[in-house]
Amino acid sequence: MSVDAVGARIDARAWGWRHAGRSDWALSGIDLIIAPGERVLLLGASGAGKSTFLHALAGVLGGDDDGEAHGELLVDNQAPNIVRGRVGLLLQDPDAQVILARVGDDVAFGCENLGVPRDEIWRRVDAALTAVGLALPLDHPTSALSGGQKQRLALAGLLAMQPGLLLLDEPTANLDSDGVQEVRAAVETVVAKTGATLVVIEHRVSIWRELVDRVIVFSAGGGVLADGTPDRVLAEQGESLAAAGVWVPGFPPARPVRAARRDTNAVLTTEALVIGRNARAVHGEPIAVELEGGRALAITGPNGSGKSTLALTIGGLLPPVTGTVSAAGLANGGAEEPISWKSKELLTRIGTVFQDPEHQFVAATVRDELAVGPRALGLPEHEIEARIAHLAERLRLGALLSANPFTLSGGEKRRLSVATVLATRPPLVILDEPTFGQDSRTWQELVALLAELLDDGTSIVAVTHDREFIAAIADQELQLVVPTRARRDDGESAR
Amino acid sequence: MSVLTPIKGTQAVYRLNPVSKLAASAIISLTLVLSIDWVSAGVALALQIVIFFWAGIGLRPFFRRTVPIWIAAALGGFTMLLYGRASGETYFQFLLIQISDGSIELAIATTLRMLAIALPAVVLFITIDPTDLADGLAQIVRLPARFVLGALAGLRLIGLFAEDWRSLELARRARGIADRGRLRRFWGQAFALLVLSIRRGAKLATAMEARGFGAPIERSWARESRLRSADGVLVALAIAISATAVTVSVLTGNWNFIAAQS
């Protein structure tokens, strides 16, 4: 944007960091130099300290109370917390990065903190919004933006600070494919325009491969494992990276082999079903769902089309606005509508895995978390133990049984949330974005497990954007559309 | 979230600085809590109603947003009617209930007072944009920017908390534990929300820091918050209303200063 915006240089000499209260170093022995204007993709198994490195470069790792550093880490030959404003950090969670209520104010926030004069701020805000392709009025509410738009807004906020170093920490992990493309394109424009140095962490290599000119791999045991051109590093390390959960082109995760289809009965059907929340319809049009035993249905569609609402309605958690959901095959002769069932009855009939696993956790340890459902059913203690043991082994949770669910990694949380639902063996499992942000190893395990359930006759409904996931397990796809009326009606229902 | 969506419009009230709105409603409330007579409250309320028309808020949004106040004022008055300090002639008596000249007067005074304090506060506050308020508090009142902006950014999370709460509720039904123990579940859910909010707060703090928040540099302000002549008029009106109410009340001999009562 401005003529003097030249990329920043990074020097790491035997650098390492240990979080306060931990005995192991999050990372150590990092030796590298990144030249001004270089574009680096940073890879490594989860737990290799990639995020910690980026936070350190951004100067947001904290002081002596938060941990202990050794070696030296410099940006433009200075400590990172001194050159604030020279470094911009984009994080993974779009919701966590919106700071103010209006688009223009949000972009201006960083400039204000750097003491940029008022006239200059608004010039920069306009330029930054243009660069990331957000052609919105300055007073547009930030709450009405999609995930991809929120990430581009955050990028514009960084860009307006005119940083010499852009750090992206899995910026597209929580986005649908359109969002990924939007953000990728915006970053490309920004880097080309400013000449800023770029360091990006991402476990889907294909997104950034063409944009970066260097790949650095952190070793889980500390230090730099590989460093070089994308072609060379991916050829040498591709296989081991893929085994560690990185999505490397040419090393796709294995897809399960499905058993031959059997003829089955209807499990769940809808009639004139109109979905919505608080009796306010998302769609005027009724939605028809017909689900058979041992089949998988994928619900797809853009943001705001009511996918999650449909999943919750089918799952007996939200009442239909009008019409009915009927699951006679699951009801044991009782009432057919899932919403009329008791909470306990749902356990053995329909299991729902929420998009955010943290919403589902109710216990203090992984073991108790797995026991919640079976206990509510009043199963004998030895049966509960047996189920926990089986699930813990199947979903690699064995070493974590006494850990607090909230302290697990993203992949572990996802596996636990699926395991808690399977503990009561419901014949219908509903999952909301089960593969969002997952590494390829968790993805592969999840898909294999779901395929197994399907072969055993369990039905699956999955809300998803993930085409590979759909190709791997879905038997049918229900595509929802954004209702044309919602946006005009009022802002609240458009979310 | 109604707290986060101010009513927007083009009339004068929308262009006033939030700081002067705060000041105006503080002046009126502080004056009216000094006495509990019906005259001062009645005079203030009458003058305010004239000014509400000038404010330019439609009758429908006005009543929709002030419903709780009307209910609270009526209930407050009713309580005073039944249990207020008795004096003069007694019209009805049952157990502790005693309706008398004194309690009727107290009831009227209480109802009017609650309306006269709360209605202008609501009329002024529903038109306040939180961002503008933060700008005003930091630039005009000179509260610390760190504190004001932290609170403003935190306010945005309230909408997310409401969504979290709904999801937590549905998830508990899905986990098979929503049939019994409503109270225990509520506390468990509240604790989960607390954990989620702390995490969201921590992430937001990192995002703000990553944009230079808290850097040792003199902050600049993208939006200037300034007091205009209309703001002076608003504060002058508040003073005039308060002064008139007190004067009329004292002249008619109704003023009873609360500190002077036993």
Chai-1 contact restraints between the chains, C-beta under 6 A:
chainA,res_idxA,chainB,res_idxB,connection_type,confidence,min_distance_angstrom,max_distance_angstrom,comment,restraint_id
A,A58,B,A210,contact,1.0,0.0,6.0,A-B,restraint_1
A,V60,B,T206,contact,1.0,0.0,6.0,A-B,restraint_2
A,V60,B,E209,contact,1.0,0.0,6.0,A-B,restraint_3
A,V60,B,A210,contact,1.0,0.0,6.0,A-B,restraint_4
A,R84,B,G212,contact,1.0,0.0,6.0,A-B,restraint_5
A,R84,B,A215,contact,1.0,0.0,6.0,A-B,restraint_6
A,G85,B,G212,contact,1.0,0.0,6.0,A-B,restraint_7
A,L89,B,A210,contact,1.0,0.0,6.0,A-B,restraint_8
A,A96,B,K203,contact,1.0,0.0,6.0,A-B,restraint_9
A,A96,B,L204,contact,1.0,0.0,6.0,A-B,restraint_10
A,A96,B,A207,contact,1.0,0.0,6.0,A-B,restraint_11
A,Q97,B,A207,contact,1.0,0.0,6.0,A-B,restraint_12
A,I99,B,A153,contact,1.0,0.0,6.0,A-B,restraint_13
A,I99,B,M208,contact,1.0,0.0,6.0,A-B,restraint_14
A,A101,B,T131,contact,1.0,0.0,6.0,A-B,restraint_15
A,A108,B,A222,contact,1.0,0.0,6.0,A-B,restraint_16
A,F109,B,R211,contact,1.0,0.0,6.0,A-B,restraint_17
A,G110,B,R211,contact,1.0,0.0,6.0,A-B,restraint_18
A,G110,B,G212,contact,1.0,0.0,6.0,A-B,restraint_19
A,E112,B,R219,contact,1.0,0.0,6.0,A-B,restraint_20
A,E112,B,S220,contact,1.0,0.0,6.0,A-B,restraint_21
A,E112,B,A222,contact,1.0,0.0,6.0,A-B,restraint_22
A,N113,B,G212,contact,1.0,0.0,6.0,A-B,restraint_23
A,N113,B,F213,contact,1.0,0.0,6.0,A-B,restraint_24
A,N113,B,A215,contact,1.0,0.0,6.0,A-B,restraint_25
A,N113,B,R219,contact,1.0,0.0,6.0,A-B,restraint_26
A,L114,B,G212,contact,1.0,0.0,6.0,A-B,restraint_27
A,L114,B,I217,contact,1.0,0.0,6.0,A-B,restraint_28
A,G115,B,I217,contact,1.0,0.0,6.0,A-B,restraint_29
A,G115,B,E218,contact,1.0,0.0,6.0,A-B,restraint_30
A,G115,B,S220,contact,1.0,0.0,6.0,A-B,restraint_31
A,V116,B,S220,contact,1.0,0.0,6.0,A-B,restraint_32
A,I121,B,A222,contact,1.0,0.0,6.0,A-B,restraint_33
A,G157,B,R211,contact,1.0,0.0,6.0,A-B,restraint_34
A,L317,B,L170,contact,1.0,0.0,6.0,A-B,restraint_35
A,L317,B,R173,contact,1.0,0.0,6.0,A-B,restraint_36
A,L317,B,A174,contact,1.0,0.0,6.0,A-B,restraint_37
A,K342,B,D179,contact,1.0,0.0,6.0,A-B,restraint_38
A,S343,B,R173,contact,1.0,0.0,6.0,A-B,restraint_39
A,S343,B,G176,contact,1.0,0.0,6.0,A-B,restraint_40
A,S343,B,A178,contact,1.0,0.0,6.0,A-B,restraint_41
A,S343,B,D179,contact,1.0,0.0,6.0,A-B,restraint_42
A,K344,B,G176,contact,1.0,0.0,6.0,A-B,restraint_43
A,K344,B,D179,contact,1.0,0.0,6.0,A-B,restraint_44
A,L347,B,G176,contact,1.0,0.0,6.0,A-B,restraint_45
A,T352,B,A174,contact,1.0,0.0,6.0,A-B,restraint_46
A,F354,B,A171,contact,1.0,0.0,6.0,A-B,restraint_47
A,H359,B,S167,contact,1.0,0.0,6.0,A-B,restraint_48
A,H359,B,L168,contact,1.0,0.0,6.0,A-B,restraint_49
A,H359,B,A171,contact,1.0,0.0,6.0,A-B,restraint_50
A,Q360,B,A171,contact,1.0,0.0,6.0,A-B,restraint_51
A,V372,B,R175,contact,1.0,0.0,6.0,A-B,restraint_52
A,G373,B,G176,contact,1.0,0.0,6.0,A-B,restraint_53
A,A376,B,G176,contact,1.0,0.0,6.0,A-B,restraint_54
A,A376,B,I177,contact,1.0,0.0,6.0,A-B,restraint_55
